[in-house]
Amino acid sequence: MDLRIACCSYADTSAFVNQIRYVLEETLEAPGAFAEHESKSYEKLVSSIEDHPSKVLQKVLKSFLGNIYKRQKSTPNEK
């Protein structure tokens, strides 16, 4: 589907957003690709943190990373 045509044909932008989500999730398998990227990035960050000589800084950074890794974000349409 041509996205320029799709965007102009939706009166409600939430319908357009839902169509884009469908395309990304179902057609392009974006969640799986993102999960793989997120996991690799996490491993790289942990490795970099562990390479730092300061144990105190390692603890702080790992704590911060633990707070943000795999957190659930709500979208504006979700309540």
C-alpha positions as CSV (number, residue, x, y, z in Angstrom):
1,M,0.0,0.0,0.0
2,D,1.3,3.4,-0.9
3,L,1.6,5.3,2.4
4,R,1.0,8.7,0.8
5,I,-2.4,7.5,-0.5
6,A,-3.2,5.7,2.8
7,C,-2.4,8.7,4.9
8,C,-4.7,10.9,2.8
9,S,-7.5,8.4,2.8
10,Y,-7.9,8.2,6.5
11,A,-10.0,10.9,8.2
12,D,-8.9,9.6,11.6
13,T,-5.1,9.5,12.2
14,S,-5.5,6.7,14.7
15,A,-6.8,4.4,11.9
16,F,-3.7,5.3,9.9
17,V,-1.4,4.6,12.9
18,N,-3.1,1.2,13.5
19,Q,-2.5,0.3,9.8
20,I,1.1,1.2,10.1
21,R,1.5,-0.8,13.3
22,Y,-0.1,-3.8,11.5
23,V,2.4,-3.5,8.6
24,L,5.3,-3.2,10.9
25,E,4.3,-6.0,13.3
26,E,2.8,-8.5,10.9
27,T,4.5,-7.9,7.6
28,L,8.0,-6.8,8.6
29,E,8.1,-8.7,11.9
30,A,9.4,-5.6,13.6
31,P,8.9,-6.8,17.2
32,G,11.1,-9.8,16.7
33,A,13.8,-7.7,15.1
34,F,13.6,-5.1,17.8
35,A,13.8,-7.7,20.6
36,E,17.0,-9.2,19.0
37,H,18.5,-5.7,18.7
38,E,17.5,-4.8,22.2
39,S,19.1,-8.0,23.6
40,K,22.4,-7.5,21.7
41,S,22.5,-3.8,22.8
42,Y,21.9,-4.8,26.4
43,E,24.7,-7.4,26.3
44,K,27.1,-4.9,24.8
45,L,26.2,-2.3,27.5
46,V,26.7,-4.7,30.3
47,S,30.1,-5.7,28.9
48,S,31.1,-2.1,28.6
49,I,30.0,-1.4,32.1
50,E,31.9,-4.3,33.5
51,D,35.0,-3.2,31.7
52,H,35.0,0.1,33.7
53,P,37.5,0.1,36.6
54,S,35.2,1.7,39.2
55,K,33.0,-0.8,41.0
56,V,30.8,2.0,42.4
57,L,30.1,3.3,38.9
58,Q,29.5,-0.2,37.6
59,K,26.8,-0.7,40.3
60,V,25.1,2.7,39.5
61,L,25.1,2.1,35.8
62,K,23.8,-1.5,36.2
63,S,21.1,-0.3,38.5
64,F,20.0,2.4,35.9
65,L,20.2,-0.1,33.1
66,G,18.0,-2.5,35.1
67,N,15.4,0.2,35.5
68,I,15.0,0.8,31.8
69,Y,15.7,-2.6,30.2
70,K,12.5,-4.3,29.0
71,R,10.3,-1.7,30.5
72,Q,6.8,-1.4,29.1
73,K,5.9,1.8,27.5
74,S,2.3,2.8,27.0
75,T,1.3,4.6,23.8
76,P,-0.8,7.7,23.9
77,N,-3.9,5.7,22.7
78,E,-3.5,3.2,25.6
79,K,-4.7,3.9,29.1
